[in-house]
Amino acid sequence: MAVREGLLSLLSDGPRYGYQLKTQFEAATGGIWPLNVGQVY
C-alpha cells in the first residue's frame, strides 16, 4: 500500500482534517510507517 492509497481509503469514510488523517494512518499501520505532515498536504 502506498501513502496515497492509504490516505484515500481513509477519506472514503468521509472528510478528515490533515492531523486526523496522519494519526489514523499511523494507527492503521501500527506506527511502523510514520507520516510527515507534508505527505498529507
Biopython code that builds the backbone (N, CA, C, O; Angstrom):
import numpy as np
from Bio.PDB.StructureBuilder import StructureBuilder

atoms = [
    (1, "MET", "N", (0.844, -1.177, 0.000)),
    (1, "MET", "CA", (0.000, 0.000, 0.000)),
    (1, "MET", "C", (0.889, 1.239, 0.000)),
    (1, "MET", "O", (1.826, 1.346, 0.791)),
    (2, "ALA", "N", (0.588, 2.152, -0.878)),
    (2, "ALA", "CA", (1.300, 3.425, -0.913)),
    (2, "ALA", "C", (0.581, 4.429, -0.012)),
    (2, "ALA", "O", (-0.584, 4.244, 0.340)),
    (3, "VAL", "N", (1.282, 5.475, 0.346)),
    (3, "VAL", "CA", (0.706, 6.503, 1.211)),
    (3, "VAL", "C", (-0.557, 7.080, 0.577)),
    (3, "VAL", "O", (-1.571, 7.270, 1.249)),
    (4, "ARG", "N", (-0.483, 7.353, -0.706)),
    (4, "ARG", "CA", (-1.630, 7.955, -1.393)),
    (4, "ARG", "C", (-2.888, 7.092, -1.265)),
    (4, "ARG", "O", (-3.961, 7.596, -0.933)),
    (5, "GLU", "N", (-2.752, 5.809, -1.527)),
    (5, "GLU", "CA", (-3.902, 4.907, -1.446)),
    (5, "GLU", "C", (-4.410, 4.774, -0.017)),
    (5, "GLU", "O", (-5.616, 4.685, 0.213)),
    (6, "GLY", "N", (-3.499, 4.762, 0.932)),
    (6, "GLY", "CA", (-3.902, 4.679, 2.335)),
    (6, "GLY", "C", (-4.707, 5.891, 2.773)),
    (6, "GLY", "O", (-5.716, 5.765, 3.467)),
    (7, "LEU", "N", (-4.250, 7.068, 2.358)),
    (7, "LEU", "CA", (-4.978, 8.289, 2.710)),
    (7, "LEU", "C", (-6.326, 8.348, 2.011)),
    (7, "LEU", "O", (-7.319, 8.767, 2.605)),
    (8, "LEU", "N", (-6.363, 7.931, 0.757)),
    (8, "LEU", "CA", (-7.634, 7.928, 0.029)),
    (8, "LEU", "C", (-8.631, 6.958, 0.652)),
    (8, "LEU", "O", (-9.831, 7.232, 0.679)),
    (9, "SER", "N", (-8.146, 5.840, 1.147)),
    (9, "SER", "CA", (-9.066, 4.891, 1.783)),
    (9, "SER", "C", (-9.650, 5.476, 3.069)),
    (9, "SER", "O", (-10.811, 5.224, 3.392)),
    (10, "LEU", "N", (-8.860, 6.250, 3.800)),
    (10, "LEU", "CA", (-9.386, 6.914, 4.994)),
    (10, "LEU", "C", (-10.418, 7.975, 4.616)),
    (10, "LEU", "O", (-11.414, 8.156, 5.316)),
    (11, "LEU", "N", (-10.181, 8.667, 3.519)),
    (11, "LEU", "CA", (-11.112, 9.705, 3.080)),
    (11, "LEU", "C", (-12.401, 9.133, 2.511)),
    (11, "LEU", "O", (-13.407, 9.838, 2.417)),
    (12, "SER", "N", (-12.378, 7.867, 2.133)),
    (12, "SER", "CA", (-13.597, 7.265, 1.586)),
    (12, "SER", "C", (-14.696, 7.163, 2.649)),
    (12, "SER", "O", (-15.877, 7.052, 2.318)),
    (13, "ASP", "N", (-14.303, 7.203, 3.920)),
    (13, "ASP", "CA", (-15.281, 7.167, 5.021)),
    (13, "ASP", "C", (-15.893, 8.531, 5.291)),
    (13, "ASP", "O", (-16.917, 8.626, 5.967)),
    (14, "GLY", "N", (-15.284, 9.580, 4.775)),
    (14, "GLY", "CA", (-15.792, 10.928, 4.980)),
    (14, "GLY", "C", (-14.649, 11.919, 5.112)),
    (14, "GLY", "O", (-13.484, 11.523, 5.146)),
    (15, "PRO", "N", (-14.973, 13.204, 5.185)),
    (15, "PRO", "CA", (-13.929, 14.231, 5.267)),
    (15, "PRO", "C", (-13.141, 14.141, 6.575)),
    (15, "PRO", "O", (-13.679, 13.771, 7.619)),
    (16, "ARG", "N", (-11.885, 14.480, 6.493)),
    (16, "ARG", "CA", (-10.997, 14.466, 7.658)),
    (16, "ARG", "C", (-10.056, 15.670, 7.576)),
    (16, "ARG", "O", (-9.748, 16.159, 6.489)),
    (17, "TYR", "N", (-9.618, 16.126, 8.716)),
    (17, "TYR", "CA", (-8.557, 17.123, 8.774)),
    (17, "TYR", "C", (-7.223, 16.421, 8.566)),
    (17, "TYR", "O", (-7.112, 15.209, 8.755)),
    (18, "GLY", "N", (-6.216, 17.186, 8.178)),
    (18, "GLY", "CA", (-4.897, 16.614, 7.925)),
    (18, "GLY", "C", (-4.332, 15.870, 9.122)),
    (18, "GLY", "O", (-3.775, 14.782, 8.977)),
    (19, "TYR", "N", (-4.474, 16.456, 10.305)),
    (19, "TYR", "CA", (-3.953, 15.806, 11.508)),
    (19, "TYR", "C", (-4.681, 14.493, 11.778)),
    (19, "TYR", "O", (-4.067, 13.515, 12.206)),
    (20, "GLN", "N", (-5.990, 14.469, 11.528)),
    (20, "GLN", "CA", (-6.761, 13.232, 11.714)),
    (20, "GLN", "C", (-6.266, 12.155, 10.755)),
    (20, "GLN", "O", (-6.116, 10.995, 11.139)),
    (21, "LEU", "N", (-6.015, 12.541, 9.509)),
    (21, "LEU", "CA", (-5.503, 11.577, 8.534)),
    (21, "LEU", "C", (-4.165, 11.013, 8.989)),
    (21, "LEU", "O", (-3.928, 9.808, 8.905)),
    (22, "LYS", "N", (-3.294, 11.892, 9.468)),
    (22, "LYS", "CA", (-1.964, 11.463, 9.914)),
    (22, "LYS", "C", (-2.068, 10.464, 11.063)),
    (22, "LYS", "O", (-1.446, 9.402, 11.022)),
    (23, "THR", "N", (-2.844, 10.798, 12.080)),
    (23, "THR", "CA", (-2.931, 9.915, 13.245)),
    (23, "THR", "C", (-3.643, 8.603, 12.916)),
    (23, "THR", "O", (-3.247, 7.546, 13.409)),
    (24, "GLN", "N", (-4.686, 8.659, 12.091)),
    (24, "GLN", "CA", (-5.400, 7.430, 11.736)),
    (24, "GLN", "C", (-4.557, 6.538, 10.833)),
    (24, "GLN", "O", (-4.604, 5.314, 10.958)),
    (25, "PHE", "N", (-3.793, 7.129, 9.935)),
    (25, "PHE", "CA", (-2.909, 6.349, 9.071)),
    (25, "PHE", "C", (-1.849, 5.646, 9.917)),
    (25, "PHE", "O", (-1.592, 4.456, 9.736)),
    (26, "GLU", "N", (-1.242, 6.379, 10.831)),
    (26, "GLU", "CA", (-0.210, 5.792, 11.682)),
    (26, "GLU", "C", (-0.788, 4.708, 12.589)),
    (26, "GLU", "O", (-0.120, 3.708, 12.853)),
    (27, "ALA", "N", (-2.005, 4.888, 13.063)),
    (27, "ALA", "CA", (-2.649, 3.861, 13.885)),
    (27, "ALA", "C", (-2.934, 2.614, 13.055)),
    (27, "ALA", "O", (-2.760, 1.492, 13.530)),
    (28, "ALA", "N", (-3.371, 2.812, 11.820)),
    (28, "ALA", "CA", (-3.691, 1.679, 10.948)),
    (28, "ALA", "C", (-2.448, 0.881, 10.573)),
    (28, "ALA", "O", (-2.532, -0.325, 10.342)),
    (29, "THR", "N", (-1.301, 1.543, 10.511)),
    (29, "THR", "CA", (-0.061, 0.844, 10.165)),
    (29, "THR", "C", (0.711, 0.421, 11.409)),
    (29, "THR", "O", (1.837, -0.067, 11.306)),
    (30, "GLY", "N", (0.120, 0.602, 12.564)),
    (30, "GLY", "CA", (0.768, 0.196, 13.800)),
    (30, "GLY", "C", (1.970, 1.044, 14.159)),
    (30, "GLY", "O", (2.834, 0.608, 14.920)),
    (31, "GLY", "N", (2.036, 2.256, 13.617)),
    (31, "GLY", "CA", (3.156, 3.144, 13.902)),
    (31, "GLY", "C", (4.431, 2.772, 13.178)),
    (31, "GLY", "O", (5.458, 3.430, 13.347)),
    (32, "ILE", "N", (4.378, 1.723, 12.371)),
    (32, "ILE", "CA", (5.564, 1.280, 11.628)),
    (32, "ILE", "C", (5.888, 2.241, 10.493)),
    (32, "ILE", "O", (7.044, 2.382, 10.096)),
    (33, "TRP", "N", (4.850, 2.901, 9.974)),
    (33, "TRP", "CA", (5.014, 3.787, 8.831)),
    (33, "TRP", "C", (4.630, 5.208, 9.241)),
    (33, "TRP", "O", (3.514, 5.639, 8.953)),
    (34, "PRO", "N", (5.520, 5.946, 9.906)),
    (34, "PRO", "CA", (5.187, 7.307, 10.327)),
    (34, "PRO", "C", (5.083, 8.248, 9.124)),
    (34, "PRO", "O", (5.854, 8.141, 8.171)),
    (35, "LEU", "N", (4.138, 9.153, 9.183)),
    (35, "LEU", "CA", (3.926, 10.113, 8.102)),
    (35, "LEU", "C", (4.490, 11.470, 8.468)),
    (35, "LEU", "O", (4.401, 11.904, 9.617)),
    (36, "ASN", "N", (5.060, 12.122, 7.499)),
    (36, "ASN", "CA", (5.430, 13.518, 7.620)),
    (36, "ASN", "C", (4.179, 14.322, 7.268)),
    (36, "ASN", "O", (3.448, 13.946, 6.352)),
    (37, "VAL", "N", (3.926, 15.406, 7.970)),
    (37, "VAL", "CA", (2.729, 16.203, 7.707)),
    (37, "VAL", "C", (2.700, 16.669, 6.256)),
    (37, "VAL", "O", (1.626, 16.776, 5.665)),
    (38, "GLY", "N", (3.855, 16.944, 5.680)),
    (38, "GLY", "CA", (3.924, 17.364, 4.286)),
    (38, "GLY", "C", (3.401, 16.310, 3.328)),
    (38, "GLY", "O", (2.921, 16.651, 2.247)),
    (39, "GLN", "N", (3.480, 15.047, 3.693)),
    (39, "GLN", "CA", (2.949, 13.982, 2.844)),
    (39, "GLN", "C", (1.428, 14.013, 2.804)),
    (39, "GLN", "O", (0.821, 13.603, 1.815)),
    (40, "VAL", "N", (0.821, 14.491, 3.859)),
    (40, "VAL", "CA", (-0.638, 14.553, 3.920)),
    (40, "VAL", "C", (-1.144, 15.711, 3.078)),
    (40, "VAL", "O", (-2.112, 15.572, 2.331)),
    (41, "TYR", "N", (-0.482, 16.859, 3.204)),
    (41, "TYR", "CA", (-0.940, 18.045, 2.485)),
    (41, "TYR", "C", (-0.354, 18.079, 1.103)),
    (41, "TYR", "O", (-0.624, 19.006, 0.340)),
]
sb = StructureBuilder()
sb.init_structure("model")
sb.init_model(0)
sb.init_chain("A")
sb.init_seg("    ")
for serial, (resi, resn, name, xyz) in enumerate(atoms, 1):
    if name == "N":
        sb.init_residue(resn, " ", resi, " ")
    sb.init_atom(name, np.array(xyz, "f"), 0.0, 1.0, " ", f" {name:<3s}", serial, name[0])
structure = sb.get_structure()
